[in-house]
Amino acid sequence: MARAPIDILHGVGAFVYQWYWIPLLLIYVAVIATILIENRNPSKTIAWILVIVFIPIVGIIIYYLFGQKFRKVKVFQVQDREKHNRLVRFWDQLSPLMDDNLVILKQSIGQLSRVFTFLKNQRVSPPTLHNEVKLLTNGEQKFPALIAAIQSAQHHIHLEYYIFETDRIGNQLIDLLAEKASAGVVVRVIADDFGSPGLNRQRKRLAQAGLSLVAFLPVTFTSLANGNYRNHRKIAIIDGHTAFVGGINISDRYINDAQQPLYWRDTAVRISGQAVNMLQTQFWVNWHLAKGAPFSLRDGYFHTAPMAPIGSAAVSFAFCDPGSFAPFNMEALLIGIAEAEESVQLCTPYFIPSDELSTALQLAAASGVKVELMLPARSDSFFVQHASSSFLKPLLARGVSVYLYEKGFLHAKTACIDGKLAYVGTVNLDIRSFYINFEVSAIIHDSVLCGDLTRQFEHDKRVSKLVTLADWLERPRWKRGIDSLCRLLAPLL
């Protein structure tokens, strides 16, 4: 006699209830095997396994959305190879000039010139001389300088920003860009889709104003994994000869006026000269990656003939992205720290260092170099703040001076070595900036800029708390426990 449908359902339900763990176990084994086969950094491998084990089901979903090495990374790698192949001929043509520049740099700053040599040898960026640079502190200095440069534009304006808000300063810039577009200036904007959702929703408005806007790696339901790869750069290029780079996005929060409840401490740099060509090249690559309308750098965007000397600054850039052959930003900083003889001053809002960076800072301090690290006293991320705290004890034990900035939120991403070599860019001292995001750092030798950066650091120390090892060890155990727990997630933050 045939069983009733209700009996069949009960039987299936009982079977699933009794044996559900078998397919679930197979899924877990498959996912963990996939993570192991990818040969990631061991700490990152362990972190993902912990997430999957201790957050059942949800952990697997999070991994497949944000942790797996998706096909998108292979696209980035192909893009980087194509970029490298296009630069080979250009590099070969300029090689004698670059070698001459390196000789001059070695005479000026000694072994610190190895940073420029490294970037040249890796075909990341050539060493350029005779640039003009100016340090810009906070939005109060950057935005007036940016607006003045845009107002002077005659040929093109290229902007590439992680955050571009449609607030007071954002709308002021949009109106100005529309005015320049109506005068015949070409305006192109790359806005990260995750960081600038408001601007990207106004694509029609911008198009009507004559502005070309592309959203970088749009995040949709079918492409949630894109959310893990962000264009964290903040770059403005005007007429191919003046550029801005640093930590300052387009947002009112970076302007310290009566309308902002939190003081925001940040840094950018204005660069004029031959060095801008490399920023232009990177913009061109990302514009096409974001599927913007094609254009040729030869049409007035790229200066192939040497510019007339306009300043005394040597400038190069460290670029990295998910497809980079190596974490060039981290490596360029490691070389600089290793060659330091007197001092290393670092500012970062997020400190989740790689083992290599932590070791480099400890060795520098232990060998007699004055190493100073400045972090915000209050972070905008609970997990990052506690994870960062867990990395400080060994640094303090080796003699690194750690300052917690108390006036507001420290968002500057800078380094100054021996008062001779400056790093100003978008790179946080964390795993995400080194390996996952699209980042850039300007590496500059200029006595005036390095002096300004050093004086600003000393000024910021006056509104910061110096942390001692004794103070750190006296923190409540429960806080140290939270630090340790958050550290387990450090490779994923």
Salt bridges, closest charged atoms under 4 A:
GLU38 OE1 - ARG40 NE 2.74
ASP80 OD1 - LYS83 NZ 3.89
ASP92 OD1 - ARG123 NH2 3.65
ASP99 OD1 - LYS120 NZ 3.10
GLU165 OE2 - ARG253 NH2 3.35
ASP192 OD1 - ARG230 NH2 2.92
ASP252 OD2 - ARG168 NE 3.55
ASP257 OD2 - ARG168 NH2 3.06
ASP266 OD2 - HIS411 ND1 2.51
GLU339 OE2 - ARG114 NH1 2.39
GLU372 OE2 - LYS461 NZ 2.73
GLU439 OE1 - HIS232 ND1 2.93
ASP452 OD1 - ARG455 NH2 2.67
GLU458 OE1 - LYS461 NZ 3.17
ASP460 OD2 - ARG265 NE 2.85
ASP483 OD1 - HIS386 ND1 2.75
ASP483 OD2 - ARG475 NH1 2.70
